[in-house]
Amino acid sequence: MKFLPLALAISLSTATAGKAQSQSPLVAWLPFQEALNEGSSSDKKVLVDIFAPWCSWCAKMQKEAYMDEEVLSYLREHFVAARLDISVENDTLTYSGMQLPSAYLAAGFGAEGTPTTVFLTASGDYITRLPGYASPSDFLSVLKFIASDSYLTQSYEEFSASK
């Protein structure tokens, strides 16, 4: 599991110290390989957050979308979550029989920038990607579109219009 940078962890603990204990915990980010295994065994889709430590939009997405209680609840119920750091080129991950560094796998998923959110089926097959920052409400809508398998029968625009 990836750990938050110390400064972020301190600011989060300070900001949440006075709040009720019922507040949603942070996303349980798993290492990529573990997330693929967990997705398969739990029959949950896999969400892959592609980020860079220096990316301000990634930090905004973490602070807003991934801290939103409704997003967190839906994410925990329907997805397994992993992160790929595009600046890491000295690790080795296995995906679809290929061994690649995180940065190369992120590029293979079509990430042209950060943040990019990639969605995989429970068996690890690529579904789609969401480039850029998404507000909590927009992100929740995308999560519902993917989790409900609506992407198999309609466009996101059709899905959104029907809500």
C-alpha positions as CSV (number, residue, x, y, z in Angstrom):
1,M,0.0,0.0,0.0
2,K,1.3,3.5,-0.8
3,F,1.7,5.9,2.0
4,L,0.7,9.6,1.9
5,P,3.6,12.1,1.9
6,L,4.3,13.1,5.5
7,A,3.1,16.7,5.0
8,L,-0.2,15.6,3.5
9,A,-0.7,13.0,6.2
10,I,-0.1,15.6,8.9
11,S,-2.5,18.1,7.3
12,L,-5.2,15.5,6.9
13,S,-4.9,14.3,10.5
14,T,-5.0,17.9,11.7
15,A,-7.9,18.7,9.5
16,T,-9.9,15.7,10.6
17,A,-9.0,15.5,14.2
18,G,-12.2,17.3,15.3
19,K,-14.6,15.6,13.0
20,A,-16.8,12.7,13.9
21,Q,-15.3,9.2,13.7
22,S,-17.9,8.2,11.1
23,Q,-15.9,10.2,8.5
24,S,-14.9,8.0,5.5
25,P,-11.3,6.7,5.5
26,L,-9.0,7.4,2.7
27,V,-8.9,5.2,-0.4
28,A,-7.2,1.9,0.2
29,W,-4.7,2.1,-2.7
30,L,-3.2,-1.3,-3.5
31,P,-0.1,-2.0,-5.4
32,F,-1.0,-2.6,-9.1
33,Q,-0.4,-6.3,-9.2
34,E,-2.3,-6.8,-5.9
35,A,-5.2,-4.7,-7.2
36,L,-5.5,-6.9,-10.3
37,N,-5.5,-10.0,-8.1
38,E,-8.1,-8.5,-5.8
39,G,-10.3,-7.4,-8.7
40,S,-10.3,-10.9,-10.0
41,S,-11.1,-12.6,-6.7
42,S,-13.7,-10.0,-5.6
43,D,-15.2,-9.6,-9.1
44,K,-14.8,-5.8,-8.8
45,K,-13.6,-3.5,-11.5
46,V,-10.1,-2.0,-11.0
47,L,-9.6,1.8,-11.0
48,V,-6.0,2.9,-11.7
49,D,-5.1,6.5,-10.7
50,I,-2.2,7.6,-12.9
51,F,-0.4,10.4,-11.2
52,A,2.9,12.2,-10.7
53,P,4.1,13.5,-7.3
54,W,4.7,17.0,-8.7
55,C,1.2,17.2,-10.4
56,S,-1.0,19.9,-8.8
57,W,-4.1,18.6,-10.5
58,C,-3.4,15.1,-9.1
59,A,-3.2,16.6,-5.6
60,K,-6.5,18.5,-6.2
61,M,-8.1,15.2,-7.3
62,Q,-6.8,13.5,-4.2
63,K,-8.0,16.3,-1.9
64,E,-11.4,16.7,-3.5
65,A,-12.7,13.7,-5.4
66,Y,-11.0,11.0,-3.4
67,M,-11.9,12.6,-0.1
68,D,-15.6,13.0,-0.9
69,E,-17.6,10.7,1.3
70,E,-20.1,9.7,-1.5
71,V,-17.2,9.0,-3.9
72,L,-15.3,7.0,-1.3
73,S,-18.4,4.9,-0.4
74,Y,-19.2,4.1,-4.0
75,L,-15.5,3.4,-4.8
76,R,-15.1,1.0,-1.9
77,E,-18.3,-0.9,-2.8
78,H,-17.7,-1.3,-6.6
79,F,-13.9,-1.0,-7.3
80,V,-10.5,-2.0,-6.3
81,A,-8.1,1.0,-6.4
82,A,-4.4,1.2,-7.5
83,R,-2.1,4.0,-8.4
84,L,0.7,4.3,-11.0
85,D,3.3,7.0,-10.7
86,I,4.4,8.0,-14.2
87,S,7.7,9.2,-12.9
88,V,8.8,5.6,-11.9
89,E,10.8,3.8,-14.6
90,N,12.8,1.5,-12.4
91,D,10.1,-0.9,-11.3
92,T,8.6,-3.9,-13.1
93,L,4.9,-4.6,-13.3
94,T,3.2,-7.4,-15.2
95,Y,0.1,-6.7,-17.3
96,S,-1.3,-8.9,-20.1
97,G,1.9,-11.0,-20.2
98,M,4.2,-7.9,-20.6
99,Q,6.6,-6.7,-18.0
100,L,6.9,-2.9,-17.9
101,P,7.9,-0.1,-15.6
102,S,5.0,2.0,-14.2
103,A,5.7,4.9,-16.5
104,Y,5.5,2.7,-19.6
105,L,2.3,0.9,-18.4
106,A,0.7,4.3,-17.8
107,A,1.6,5.3,-21.4
108,G,0.3,2.0,-22.6
109,F,-3.0,2.8,-21.0
110,G,-3.1,6.1,-23.0
111,A,-2.2,8.5,-20.2
112,E,-0.9,11.6,-22.0
113,G,-0.9,13.6,-18.8
114,T,-1.8,13.5,-15.2
115,P,-4.1,12.8,-13.6
116,T,-5.6,10.1,-15.7
117,T,-8.0,7.5,-14.3
118,V,-8.0,4.1,-16.0
119,F,-10.8,1.6,-15.6
120,L,-10.2,-2.2,-16.0
121,T,-12.7,-5.1,-15.8
122,A,-12.4,-7.5,-12.9
123,S,-10.3,-9.7,-15.1
124,G,-8.0,-6.8,-15.9
125,D,-9.1,-5.9,-19.4
126,Y,-9.0,-2.3,-20.4
127,I,-12.4,-0.5,-20.4
128,T,-11.5,3.2,-20.8
129,R,-9.7,6.2,-19.3
130,L,-10.7,9.5,-17.9
131,P,-8.1,12.2,-18.6
132,G,-7.7,15.1,-16.3
133,Y,-9.2,16.3,-13.1
134,A,-12.9,15.6,-12.3
135,S,-15.0,17.2,-9.6
136,P,-16.4,14.9,-7.0
137,S,-19.9,14.9,-8.6
138,D,-18.6,14.4,-12.1
139,F,-16.2,11.6,-10.9
140,L,-19.1,9.9,-9.1
141,S,-21.1,9.9,-12.2
142,V,-18.3,8.3,-14.2
143,L,-17.8,5.7,-11.5
144,K,-21.6,4.8,-11.7
145,F,-21.3,4.7,-15.5
146,I,-18.5,2.2,-15.4
147,A,-19.7,0.1,-12.4
148,S,-23.2,-0.3,-13.8
149,D,-21.7,-1.6,-17.1
150,S,-23.7,1.1,-18.9
151,Y,-20.6,1.7,-21.0
152,L,-21.4,-1.5,-22.8
153,T,-24.7,-0.3,-24.2
154,Q,-24.5,3.5,-24.3
155,S,-22.3,6.5,-24.4
156,Y,-21.5,8.5,-21.3
157,E,-23.6,11.4,-22.8
158,E,-26.6,9.1,-23.1
159,F,-26.1,7.8,-19.6
160,S,-25.8,11.4,-18.2
161,A,-28.9,12.5,-20.0
162,S,-30.9,9.7,-18.6
163,K,-30.2,10.7,-15.0
